[in-house]
């Protein structure tokens, strides 16, 4: 983070540059200028020093440039400042609590440091010293180092330290945001992040149950990419297994010339149901289905072609969904790991973890009552085997630093067992590599039961999206938007509202909980909905346009104008805008995207308070002519819209200029 640590880094690098420069001068004086062949070793040393010097200068320049352009995480900066103050006040205290949070009320300042109470408890427990928290807070306050962000601190109540930020500091950060755009502070080492999400099954249509994994996973990928990490988006398709035996056998019967003429499988769901009915009722068909599985797994070319034909039909249907929801993902199904499974079984056997139970090969993992079955009694592999193979490949071949599985809560025990098995066998150390299950609850209907059609069937995802488009258009026509927008603008608003509302309704709920799917609620343009936020965004963007201020004029003003934050609503909005990096940092840690939705709603409502109290454009009451443009307030509008746009982008929502 920018702040003291970065300043120390700059100082260290500058000092090294000085030392290297002096060393090069010393070598020059010694005669090492590449003239004498007898000084070859010194020439090499000189070249190395010059290379190191140039590298340091360049990296320092890049770091400074990145640091200046990035938004500052104010909470992190304050934690560094208070961390240094606590260290100075209590140098012998190991791992003292460091608690800095935004204040809930203006009378308590802008941020609060609430560490004094925790330190008081530690001193009592470890040293039997009874020190009242207020005294500790005063001692911390006296040791706050010089910094550019704190105006003053006040001790309140039993030992809260209320922090008031400097207005010129906040104004400067807002100007930097307007000039450089929304950029997160440097994340340190760029990490490889592997996200497993969506993951439907071949030959089955995507249903409402796949909605959450797809939407949550996409947003997580966008967030980690924005934070500067290298993200691999994986679709762990169910594209292998015994069900393909019955599908291929049914394909052979229904389309016997499938090898030469592409079979017109229109409805793959119906095709799957037909083959399943035959599998359950026809003994001969069942035997042939098992034979097809064996031939498929032995890579018989005709059966591989049949398998590919079935997979291709599904892929096309899945892609329609992904296009609607603007999802980018790489297919890497269970079949990708098939060849690795034999080695997985051998590795667990070689390390003595395998037990044989009634012909099955199983692995017990400490702390988990149900073992993993890595080989069935007939020699076949299981989901446990393929999940272990996928885990190892992502850790050892992809070199993932962070692995995130966006899978429903029902798979929690299974995934935790697989992760623990990977740790047990030595594939990763959880202190070094993060392997997380981003679990989520189910989608409920308005009757609070599992979301189904009236006939009791699972809701097809494509039907849900089409219904969303229809309802969004009805809503826009109710508001008579079709009378003021062009057909192209109306179509853009329809897709923005429909898909934006479906995504936001999901993401605005804590993913760990079940949520009720309601088109009426998600399309309501009041409250914490995408409809409200999209409308607020278009309204903000229109303010400058209606004042005849274009982007070029705003950019010029951002460089020249000082953002005045004298009005309490200007100050409140300015601080709210700058909390964006700390919100995203929290989500990078806990993977709970509803925090971003709550923040965007807070930002929109804070903007409304500002706009209602502070004139951005002043007009003559009689003529309606613009008499004054308060440019610093228009810049606050622009900063709000810029942050909202980036928030929408992370959530996968596409705003429009006119709605």
C-alpha positions as CSV (number, residue, x, y, z in Angstrom):
1,X,0.0,0.0,0.0
2,X,1.1,3.6,-0.5
3,X,2.2,5.0,2.8
4,X,5.0,4.4,5.2
5,X,6.1,1.0,3.9
6,X,6.3,2.3,0.3
7,X,8.2,5.4,1.5
8,X,10.7,3.1,3.3
9,X,11.0,1.1,0.0
10,X,11.7,4.2,-2.0
11,X,14.2,5.4,0.6
12,X,16.0,2.0,0.5
13,X,16.1,1.9,-3.3
14,X,17.4,5.5,-3.5
15,X,20.1,4.7,-0.9
16,X,21.1,1.7,-3.0
17,X,21.2,3.8,-6.1
18,X,23.6,6.3,-4.4
19,X,25.9,3.4,-3.2
20,X,25.9,1.9,-6.7
21,X,26.7,5.2,-8.3
22,X,29.6,5.8,-5.9
23,X,30.9,2.3,-6.6
24,X,30.8,2.9,-10.4
25,X,32.8,6.1,-9.8
26,X,35.3,4.2,-7.7
27,X,35.8,1.6,-10.5
28,X,36.2,4.4,-13.1
29,X,39.0,5.9,-11.0
30,X,40.6,2.5,-10.6
31,X,40.8,2.4,-14.5
32,X,37.9,0.1,-15.2
33,X,36.6,1.7,-18.4
34,X,37.0,-1.4,-20.6
35,X,40.4,-0.2,-21.9
36,X,42.8,-2.7,-20.5
37,X,42.3,-6.5,-21.2
38,X,43.9,-7.2,-17.8
39,X,40.9,-5.7,-16.1
40,X,38.3,-8.0,-17.6
41,X,36.9,-9.1,-14.2
42,X,36.5,-5.5,-13.1
43,X,34.8,-4.6,-16.4
44,X,32.2,-7.4,-15.7
45,X,31.7,-6.0,-12.2
46,X,31.2,-2.5,-13.6
47,X,28.7,-3.8,-16.2
48,X,26.8,-5.7,-13.5
49,X,26.7,-2.6,-11.3
50,X,25.5,-0.4,-14.2
51,X,22.8,-3.0,-15.0
52,X,21.7,-3.1,-11.4
53,X,21.7,0.7,-11.2
54,X,19.6,1.1,-14.4
55,X,17.2,-1.7,-13.2
56,X,16.7,0.0,-9.8
57,X,16.2,3.4,-11.4
58,X,13.6,2.0,-13.8
59,X,11.8,0.0,-11.1
60,X,11.7,2.9,-8.7
61,X,10.4,5.1,-11.5
62,X,7.7,2.6,-12.3
63,X,6.7,2.1,-8.7
64,X,6.5,5.9,-8.1
65,X,4.4,6.2,-11.3
66,X,2.1,3.4,-10.2
67,X,1.9,4.8,-6.7
68,X,1.0,8.3,-7.8
69,X,-1.6,7.0,-10.3
70,X,-3.3,4.5,-7.9
71,X,-6.1,5.3,-5.5
72,X,-5.0,5.1,-1.9
73,X,-6.6,2.7,0.5
74,X,-7.1,5.2,3.3
75,X,-8.0,2.5,5.8
76,X,-4.7,0.7,5.1
77,X,-2.8,3.9,5.4
78,X,-4.4,4.6,8.7
79,X,-3.6,1.1,9.8
80,X,0.1,1.7,9.0
81,X,0.1,5.0,10.9
82,X,-1.6,3.5,14.0
83,X,0.5,0.4,13.7
84,X,3.6,2.5,13.9
85,X,2.1,4.6,16.8
86,X,1.2,1.4,18.8
87,X,4.7,0.0,18.1
88,X,6.3,3.2,19.4
89,X,4.0,3.4,22.5
90,X,4.3,-0.3,23.3
91,X,7.5,-1.7,21.7
92,X,7.4,-5.0,23.7
93,X,3.9,-5.9,22.8
94,X,3.6,-8.8,20.3
95,X,0.9,-8.7,17.7
96,X,-1.2,-5.9,19.3
97,X,-4.8,-5.6,18.0
98,X,-5.1,-3.1,15.1
99,X,-8.7,-2.0,14.6
100,X,-9.4,0.9,12.2
101,X,-12.9,1.4,10.8
102,X,-14.9,4.2,9.1
103,X,-16.9,6.2,11.6
104,X,-20.7,5.7,11.5
105,X,-21.5,9.2,12.5
106,X,-19.8,12.5,11.5
107,X,-19.5,13.7,15.2
108,X,-17.1,10.7,15.7
109,X,-14.8,11.9,12.9
110,X,-14.1,10.1,9.7
111,X,-12.4,7.0,11.0
112,X,-11.9,5.4,14.4
113,X,-9.1,3.4,15.9
114,X,-10.5,1.1,18.5
115,X,-7.3,-0.8,19.5
116,X,-7.0,0.6,23.1
117,X,-9.6,-1.7,24.6
118,X,-7.9,-4.8,23.1
119,X,-4.5,-3.7,24.3
120,X,-5.9,-3.1,27.8
121,X,-7.1,-6.7,27.9
122,X,-3.7,-8.0,26.7
123,X,-1.8,-6.0,29.3
124,X,-4.1,-7.3,32.0
125,X,-3.8,-11.0,30.9
126,X,-0.1,-11.2,30.1
127,X,1.4,-8.7,32.5
128,X,-1.3,-8.3,35.1
129,X,-1.2,-4.5,34.5
130,X,-4.5,-2.7,34.9
131,X,-4.4,0.2,32.5
132,X,-7.6,2.0,31.5
133,X,-8.1,2.1,27.7
134,X,-8.3,5.9,27.7
135,X,-4.8,6.2,28.9
136,X,-3.6,3.7,26.3
137,X,-5.5,5.7,23.6
138,X,-3.8,8.9,24.7
139,X,-0.4,7.2,24.6
140,X,-1.1,5.9,21.1
141,X,-2.2,9.4,19.9
142,X,1.0,11.0,21.2
143,X,3.1,8.6,19.1
144,X,1.3,9.1,15.8
145,X,4.0,9.8,13.2
146,X,4.0,12.8,10.8
147,X,1.7,12.0,7.9
148,X,-0.3,13.7,5.1
149,X,-3.8,12.4,5.8
150,X,-4.7,13.1,9.5
151,X,-5.9,16.6,10.4
152,X,-6.5,15.8,14.1
153,X,-7.4,13.0,16.5
154,X,-9.7,13.1,19.5
155,X,-10.1,10.6,22.4
156,X,-13.8,9.7,23.0
157,X,-15.6,7.6,25.5
158,X,-13.7,4.7,27.1
159,X,-10.8,4.9,24.6
160,X,-11.9,5.4,21.0
161,X,-9.6,7.4,18.9
162,X,-11.6,9.5,16.5
163,X,-9.7,10.4,13.3
164,X,-10.4,13.5,11.3
165,X,-9.0,13.5,7.7
166,X,-7.4,16.5,6.1
167,X,-9.6,18.1,3.5
168,X,-6.7,19.0,1.2
169,X,-5.6,15.3,1.3
170,X,-9.1,14.1,0.3
171,X,-9.4,16.8,-2.4
172,X,-6.0,15.8,-3.8
173,X,-6.9,12.1,-3.9
174,X,-10.2,12.9,-5.7
175,X,-8.2,15.0,-8.3
176,X,-5.8,12.0,-8.8
177,X,-8.8,9.7,-9.4
178,X,-10.2,12.1,-12.0
179,X,-6.9,12.4,-13.8
180,X,-5.7,8.8,-13.6
181,X,-8.9,6.9,-13.5
182,X,-9.8,4.2,-11.0
183,X,-6.7,2.1,-10.2
184,X,-6.3,-0.1,-7.2
185,X,-3.1,0.2,-5.0
186,X,-0.3,-2.2,-6.0
187,X,-1.1,-5.7,-4.8
188,X,2.5,-6.8,-4.3
189,X,3.4,-10.0,-6.1
190,X,1.1,-10.7,-9.1
191,X,-0.6,-14.0,-8.3
192,X,-2.0,-16.8,-10.5
193,X,-5.7,-17.2,-9.5
194,X,-7.7,-20.2,-10.8
195,X,-11.5,-19.8,-10.5
196,X,-13.7,-22.9,-11.1
197,X,-17.3,-21.8,-11.8
198,X,-20.5,-22.4,-13.8
199,X,-19.7,-26.1,-14.5
200,X,-22.9,-27.5,-16.1
201,X,-23.3,-31.1,-17.3
202,X,-23.2,-32.1,-20.9
203,X,-26.6,-33.3,-22.3
204,X,-28.4,-31.4,-19.6
205,X,-29.7,-27.8,-20.0
206,X,-28.4,-25.1,-17.7
207,X,-31.0,-24.4,-15.1
208,X,-31.5,-21.7,-12.4
209,X,-29.2,-23.6,-10.2
210,X,-26.3,-22.7,-12.5
211,X,-27.1,-19.1,-12.4
212,X,-25.4,-18.3,-9.1
213,X,-22.1,-20.1,-9.8
214,X,-21.9,-18.4,-13.2
215,X,-22.6,-14.9,-12.0
216,X,-20.6,-15.0,-8.8
217,X,-17.7,-16.7,-10.5
218,X,-17.5,-14.2,-13.3
219,X,-17.6,-11.2,-10.9
220,X,-14.8,-12.8,-8.8
221,X,-12.7,-13.2,-11.9
222,X,-13.3,-9.5,-12.9
223,X,-12.3,-8.4,-9.4
224,X,-9.0,-10.3,-9.2
225,X,-8.2,-9.2,-12.8
226,X,-8.8,-5.6,-11.8
227,X,-6.5,-6.1,-8.8
228,X,-3.7,-7.0,-11.2
229,X,-3.7,-10.8,-10.9
230,X,-3.4,-13.4,-13.6
231,X,-6.8,-15.1,-13.6
232,X,-7.6,-18.5,-15.2
233,X,-11.4,-19.0,-15.6
234,X,-12.3,-22.7,-15.7
235,X,-15.5,-24.4,-16.7
236,X,-15.3,-27.9,-15.0
237,X,-17.9,-29.4,-17.3
238,X,-19.5,-32.8,-16.5
239,X,-18.4,-34.2,-19.8
240,X,-17.3,-37.8,-18.9
241,X,-18.8,-40.7,-17.1
242,X,-21.2,-43.6,-17.4
243,X,-24.1,-41.4,-18.6
244,X,-22.4,-41.1,-22.0
245,X,-22.8,-44.9,-22.5
246,X,-26.6,-44.6,-22.7
247,X,-26.4,-41.4,-24.7
248,X,-24.1,-43.0,-27.4
249,X,-26.2,-46.2,-27.5
250,X,-29.3,-44.1,-28.0
251,X,-27.5,-42.0,-30.7
252,X,-26.6,-45.2,-32.6
253,X,-30.2,-46.4,-32.6
254,X,-31.8,-43.1,-33.5
255,X,-29.2,-41.8,-36.0
256,X,-27.4,-44.9,-37.3
257,X,-25.5,-42.8,-39.9
258,X,-24.2,-40.3,-37.3
259,X,-20.5,-40.9,-38.5
260,X,-21.2,-39.5,-41.9
261,X,-24.3,-37.3,-41.4
262,X,-24.4,-34.8,-38.5
263,X,-27.4,-35.8,-36.4
264,X,-30.1,-33.1,-36.0
265,X,-30.4,-33.3,-32.2
266,X,-32.6,-30.3,-31.6
267,X,-33.6,-30.9,-27.9
268,X,-30.8,-32.5,-26.1
269,X,-32.7,-32.5,-22.8
270,X,-35.5,-34.7,-24.4
271,X,-32.8,-36.9,-26.0
272,X,-31.2,-37.4,-22.5
273,X,-34.6,-38.3,-21.0
274,X,-35.4,-40.8,-23.7
275,X,-32.0,-42.5,-23.3
276,X,-32.4,-42.5,-19.5
277,X,-35.9,-44.1,-19.7
278,X,-34.5,-46.8,-22.0
279,X,-31.6,-47.4,-19.6
280,X,-34.0,-47.9,-16.7
281,X,-36.5,-50.1,-18.5
282,X,-34.6,-52.1,-21.3
283,X,-32.1,-54.6,-20.0
284,X,-30.5,-55.2,-23.4
285,X,-30.0,-51.4,-23.9
286,X,-28.5,-51.2,-20.5
287,X,-25.9,-53.8,-21.3
288,X,-25.0,-52.1,-24.5
289,X,-24.7,-48.8,-22.7
290,X,-22.1,-50.3,-20.4
291,X,-20.2,-51.6,-23.4
292,X,-20.3,-48.1,-25.0
293,X,-18.7,-46.7,-21.8
294,X,-15.8,-49.2,-22.0
295,X,-15.3,-48.4,-25.8
296,X,-15.4,-44.7,-25.1
297,X,-12.9,-44.9,-22.3
298,X,-10.6,-47.0,-24.5
299,X,-10.7,-44.1,-27.0
300,X,-12.4,-46.0,-29.8
301,X,-12.5,-43.3,-32.6
302,X,-16.2,-43.9,-33.6
303,X,-17.2,-43.5,-29.9
304,X,-15.0,-40.5,-29.4
305,X,-16.8,-38.9,-32.5
306,X,-20.2,-39.7,-31.0
307,X,-19.1,-38.2,-27.6
308,X,-17.9,-35.0,-29.4
309,X,-21.2,-34.7,-31.3
310,X,-23.2,-34.8,-28.1
311,X,-20.8,-32.3,-26.3
312,X,-20.9,-29.9,-29.3
313,X,-24.7,-29.7,-29.1
314,X,-24.5,-28.8,-25.4
315,X,-21.6,-26.3,-25.9
316,X,-23.7,-24.3,-28.4
317,X,-26.6,-24.1,-25.9
318,X,-24.3,-23.1,-23.0
319,X,-22.7,-20.4,-25.2
320,X,-26.1,-18.7,-25.8
321,X,-26.3,-18.3,-22.0
322,X,-22.7,-17.1,-21.7
323,X,-23.2,-14.5,-24.5
324,X,-26.4,-13.1,-22.8
325,X,-24.6,-12.8,-19.5
326,X,-21.3,-11.6,-20.9
327,X,-19.4,-14.6,-19.4
328,X,-15.8,-15.4,-20.4
329,X,-14.7,-19.0,-19.5
330,X,-12.4,-21.7,-20.7
331,X,-13.8,-25.3,-21.0
332,X,-11.8,-27.8,-19.0
333,X,-14.2,-30.7,-18.2
334,X,-13.7,-33.9,-16.3
335,X,-12.4,-35.6,-19.5
336,X,-9.4,-33.3,-19.5
337,X,-8.2,-35.0,-16.3
338,X,-9.1,-38.6,-17.3
339,X,-5.5,-39.6,-18.3
340,X,-4.2,-38.3,-14.9
341,X,-6.4,-40.4,-12.7
342,X,-4.3,-43.5,-12.9
343,X,-1.3,-41.6,-11.5
344,X,-3.4,-40.0,-8.8
345,X,-4.4,-43.5,-7.5
346,X,-0.8,-44.7,-7.7
347,X,0.5,-41.6,-5.8
348,X,-1.9,-42.2,-2.9
349,X,-1.0,-45.9,-2.9
350,X,2.7,-45.2,-2.9
351,X,2.4,-42.9,0.1
352,X,0.4,-45.5,2.0
353,X,-2.9,-43.6,2.2
354,X,-5.1,-46.2,0.3
355,X,-7.3,-48.8,2.0
356,X,-9.3,-51.5,0.2
357,X,-12.9,-51.8,1.2
358,X,-15.0,-54.5,-0.6
359,X,-12.9,-54.1,-3.7
360,X,-13.0,-50.2,-3.6
361,X,-9.9,-48.2,-3.1
362,X,-10.6,-45.5,-0.5
363,X,-8.7,-42.8,1.3
364,X,-9.5,-41.6,4.8
365,X,-8.6,-37.9,5.5
366,X,-8.1,-36.9,9.2
367,X,-11.0,-34.9,10.5
368,X,-13.5,-36.2,7.8
369,X,-15.7,-39.2,8.6
370,X,-16.5,-40.1,5.0
371,X,-13.6,-41.5,2.9
372,X,-12.8,-40.5,-0.7
373,X,-13.4,-43.4,-3.1
374,X,-10.6,-43.0,-5.7
375,X,-11.3,-46.3,-7.6
376,X,-14.5,-48.4,-7.8
377,X,-14.5,-52.2,-7.4
378,X,-14.9,-52.5,-11.2
379,X,-11.7,-50.4,-11.8
380,X,-13.6,-47.2,-12.8
381,X,-12.8,-43.8,-11.4
382,X,-15.2,-41.4,-9.5
383,X,-15.9,-37.7,-9.0
384,X,-13.4,-37.9,-6.1
385,X,-10.7,-39.1,-8.4
386,X,-11.4,-36.4,-11.1
387,X,-11.6,-33.7,-8.4
388,X,-8.3,-34.7,-6.9
389,X,-6.7,-34.8,-10.4
390,X,-8.1,-31.3,-11.1
391,X,-6.8,-30.0,-7.8
392,X,-3.3,-31.3,-8.4
393,X,-3.2,-30.0,-12.0
394,X,-4.2,-26.5,-10.8
395,X,-1.6,-26.5,-8.1
396,X,1.3,-28.3,-9.7
397,X,0.9,-27.6,-13.5
398,X,-0.9,-24.3,-13.5
399,X,1.1,-23.1,-10.5
400,X,-2.0,-21.5,-8.9
401,X,-1.4,-19.3,-5.9
402,X,-5.1,-18.9,-5.2
403,X,-7.7,-21.5,-6.1
404,X,-11.4,-20.6,-5.8
405,X,-14.2,-23.1,-6.3
406,X,-17.6,-21.4,-6.8
407,X,-19.8,-24.4,-6.0
408,X,-23.0,-24.7,-4.1
409,X,-23.0,-25.2,-0.3
410,X,-24.2,-28.8,-0.7
411,X,-20.7,-29.8,-2.0
412,X,-18.9,-28.2,1.0
413,X,-18.0,-31.4,2.9
414,X,-16.9,-33.1,-0.3
415,X,-14.6,-30.2,-1.4
416,X,-13.2,-29.7,2.1
417,X,-12.3,-33.4,2.1
418,X,-10.6,-33.1,-1.3
419,X,-8.7,-30.0,-0.3
420,X,-7.5,-31.7,2.9
421,X,-6.4,-34.8,1.0
422,X,-4.3,-32.5,-1.3
423,X,-2.7,-30.9,1.7
424,X,-2.2,-34.4,3.4
425,X,-0.3,-35.7,0.4
426,X,1.8,-32.6,0.1
427,X,0.6,-30.8,-3.0
428,X,0.2,-27.5,-1.2
429,X,0.8,-25.7,2.1
430,X,-2.3,-23.6,3.1
431,X,0.1,-21.0,4.6
432,X,1.5,-20.4,1.1
433,X,-1.4,-21.3,-1.2
434,X,-5.0,-20.3,-0.7
435,X,-7.6,-22.9,-1.7
436,X,-11.1,-21.7,-1.0
437,X,-14.6,-22.9,-1.5
438,X,-16.8,-19.9,-2.3
439,X,-20.0,-21.6,-1.3
440,X,-23.5,-20.3,-2.1
441,X,-27.1,-21.0,-1.1
442,X,-30.0,-22.0,-3.4
443,X,-32.4,-19.9,-5.4
444,X,-35.9,-19.9,-3.9
445,X,-39.3,-19.0,-5.5
446,X,-41.5,-16.4,-3.9
447,X,-43.2,-19.2,-1.9
448,X,-39.7,-19.6,-0.2
449,X,-39.4,-23.1,-1.7
450,X,-36.8,-24.3,-4.3
451,X,-37.4,-22.3,-7.5
452,X,-39.4,-24.4,-9.9
453,X,-41.9,-24.0,-12.8
454,X,-45.7,-24.4,-12.1
455,X,-45.5,-28.0,-13.3
456,X,-42.7,-28.7,-10.7
457,X,-39.8,-28.8,-13.2
458,X,-36.5,-27.0,-12.7
459,X,-36.5,-23.6,-14.4
460,X,-34.4,-23.5,-17.5
461,X,-31.9,-20.6,-17.4
462,X,-32.6,-19.5,-21.0
463,X,-36.4,-19.2,-20.2
464,X,-35.5,-17.1,-17.2
465,X,-33.3,-14.7,-19.2
466,X,-36.0,-14.4,-21.9
467,X,-38.6,-13.6,-19.3
468,X,-36.3,-11.0,-17.9
469,X,-36.0,-9.3,-21.3
470,X,-39.8,-9.3,-21.7
471,X,-40.4,-7.8,-18.2
472,X,-37.6,-5.2,-18.6
473,X,-39.3,-4.0,-21.9
474,X,-42.7,-3.9,-20.2
475,X,-41.2,-1.8,-17.4
476,X,-39.5,0.7,-19.8
477,X,-42.8,1.1,-21.8
478,X,-44.7,1.7,-18.5
479,X,-42.3,4.5,-17.9
480,X,-42.9,5.7,-21.5
481,X,-39.2,5.3,-22.3
482,X,-40.2,4.1,-25.8
483,X,-41.4,7.6,-26.6
484,X,-38.1,9.3,-25.8
485,X,-35.5,6.7,-26.8
486,X,-34.5,5.6,-30.2
487,X,-35.1,1.9,-31.0
488,X,-31.4,1.2,-30.5
489,X,-31.3,3.0,-27.2
490,X,-34.4,1.2,-26.0
491,X,-32.9,-2.2,-26.9
492,X,-29.7,-1.3,-25.1
493,X,-31.7,-0.2,-22.0
494,X,-33.7,-3.4,-22.1
495,X,-30.7,-5.7,-22.1
496,X,-28.9,-3.5,-19.5
497,X,-31.9,-3.6,-17.1
498,X,-32.9,-7.3,-17.7
499,X,-29.5,-8.9,-17.3
500,X,-28.2,-6.3,-14.9
501,X,-31.2,-6.8,-12.5
502,X,-30.8,-10.6,-12.6
503,X,-27.1,-10.4,-11.8
504,X,-27.5,-7.7,-9.1
505,X,-30.4,-9.5,-7.4
506,X,-28.0,-12.5,-6.9
507,X,-24.8,-10.6,-6.1
508,X,-26.5,-8.1,-3.7
509,X,-27.4,-11.0,-1.3
510,X,-24.8,-12.7,0.9
511,X,-23.9,-15.7,-1.3
512,X,-23.8,-17.9,1.8
513,X,-27.6,-17.5,2.2
514,X,-30.5,-18.7,0.0
515,X,-32.3,-15.9,-1.8
516,X,-35.8,-15.4,-3.2
517,X,-36.0,-14.8,-6.9
518,X,-38.5,-12.1,-7.7
519,X,-38.7,-10.2,-11.0
520,X,-41.0,-7.6,-9.4
521,X,-38.5,-6.7,-6.7
522,X,-35.4,-6.8,-8.9
523,X,-37.0,-4.5,-11.5
524,X,-38.2,-2.0,-8.9
525,X,-36.4,1.4,-9.4
526,X,-36.5,2.1,-5.7
527,X,-34.2,0.6,-3.1
528,X,-31.1,-1.4,-3.5
529,X,-31.7,-2.8,-7.0
530,X,-29.8,-2.6,-10.3
531,X,-32.8,-0.7,-11.8
532,X,-32.3,2.1,-9.2
533,X,-28.5,2.2,-9.6
534,X,-28.6,2.2,-13.4
535,X,-31.1,5.0,-13.3
536,X,-29.0,7.0,-10.8
537,X,-25.9,6.4,-13.0
538,X,-27.5,7.7,-16.2
539,X,-28.8,10.7,-14.2
540,X,-25.3,11.6,-12.9
541,X,-23.8,11.2,-16.4
542,X,-26.5,13.5,-17.8
543,X,-25.7,16.4,-15.4
544,X,-22.5,17.5,-17.2
545,X,-24.0,16.8,-20.7
546,X,-27.1,19.0,-20.0
547,X,-24.7,21.8,-18.8
548,X,-22.9,21.5,-22.2
549,X,-19.7,20.3,-20.5
550,X,-17.9,17.7,-22.5
551,X,-15.2,15.1,-21.5
552,X,-12.3,17.3,-22.7
553,X,-13.6,20.2,-20.5
554,X,-13.9,17.9,-17.5
555,X,-10.4,16.5,-18.0
556,X,-9.0,20.1,-18.2
557,X,-10.9,21.1,-15.0
558,X,-9.7,18.0,-13.2
559,X,-6.1,19.2,-13.7
560,X,-6.7,22.9,-12.9
561,X,-9.6,23.0,-10.4
562,X,-9.3,22.4,-6.6
563,X,-12.2,20.3,-5.4
564,X,-13.8,22.4,-2.6
565,X,-15.3,20.2,0.1
566,X,-16.7,22.9,2.4
567,X,-20.3,21.7,2.4
568,X,-21.0,18.8,4.6
569,X,-22.6,16.8,1.8
570,X,-19.6,17.5,-0.5
571,X,-17.3,16.2,2.3
572,X,-19.5,13.1,2.9
573,X,-19.6,12.2,-0.8
574,X,-15.8,12.8,-1.3
575,X,-15.0,10.4,1.5
576,X,-17.5,7.8,0.3
577,X,-15.9,7.8,-3.2
578,X,-12.5,7.2,-1.7
579,X,-13.6,4.2,0.3
580,X,-13.8,2.1,-3.0
581,X,-10.3,0.5,-2.7
582,X,-10.9,-0.6,0.9
583,X,-14.2,-2.2,-0.1
584,X,-12.6,-4.1,-2.9
585,X,-9.7,-5.2,-0.6
586,X,-12.2,-6.6,1.9
587,X,-13.9,-8.6,-0.9
588,X,-10.5,-10.0,-2.1
589,X,-10.1,-11.4,1.4
590,X,-13.6,-12.8,2.2
591,X,-15.0,-13.2,-1.4
592,X,-18.4,-11.7,-0.4
593,X,-19.5,-9.6,-3.3
594,X,-22.6,-8.2,-1.7
595,X,-20.3,-5.7,0.1
596,X,-19.7,-4.0,-3.3
597,X,-23.4,-3.8,-4.0
598,X,-24.1,-2.3,-0.5
599,X,-21.3,0.2,-1.2
600,X,-22.6,1.2,-4.6
601,X,-26.1,1.7,-3.1
602,X,-24.6,3.8,-0.3
603,X,-22.6,5.8,-2.9
604,X,-25.8,6.5,-5.0
605,X,-27.8,7.6,-2.0
606,X,-25.0,9.8,-0.7
607,X,-24.8,11.4,-4.2
608,X,-28.5,12.0,-4.1
609,X,-28.1,13.8,-0.7
610,X,-25.3,15.9,-2.2
611,X,-27.2,16.7,-5.4
612,X,-30.3,17.8,-3.5
613,X,-28.3,20.1,-1.3
614,X,-25.6,21.5,-3.6
615,X,-26.3,23.2,-6.9
616,X,-24.0,21.8,-9.6
617,X,-25.6,24.0,-12.4
618,X,-27.4,27.2,-11.5
619,X,-30.1,28.4,-13.8
620,X,-32.2,31.5,-14.2
621,X,-35.7,30.7,-12.6
622,X,-37.5,32.7,-15.3
623,X,-35.7,31.7,-18.5
624,X,-34.1,28.4,-17.5
625,X,-30.8,29.7,-18.9
626,X,-27.6,28.5,-17.3
627,X,-26.1,31.3,-15.3
628,X,-23.3,29.5,-13.3
629,X,-21.6,26.1,-13.5
630,X,-19.9,25.0,-10.2
631,X,-17.2,23.0,-11.8
632,X,-15.8,21.4,-8.7
633,X,-19.2,19.9,-8.0
634,X,-19.4,18.6,-11.6
635,X,-16.1,17.0,-10.9
636,X,-17.6,15.3,-7.8
637,X,-20.4,14.0,-10.1
638,X,-17.8,12.7,-12.5
639,X,-15.7,11.0,-9.8
640,X,-18.9,9.3,-8.5
641,X,-19.9,8.1,-12.0
642,X,-16.3,6.8,-12.6
643,X,-16.3,4.7,-9.4
644,X,-19.9,3.5,-10.1
645,X,-18.9,2.5,-13.7
646,X,-15.9,0.4,-12.4
647,X,-18.2,-1.2,-9.7
648,X,-20.7,-2.1,-12.4
649,X,-17.9,-3.6,-14.5
650,X,-16.8,-5.8,-11.7
651,X,-20.4,-7.0,-11.2
652,X,-20.8,-7.6,-14.9
653,X,-23.4,-4.9,-15.4
654,X,-23.5,-2.7,-18.5
655,X,-24.8,0.8,-17.8
656,X,-26.2,2.9,-20.7
657,X,-25.9,6.6,-21.3
658,X,-29.7,7.1,-21.7
659,X,-32.5,5.2,-20.0
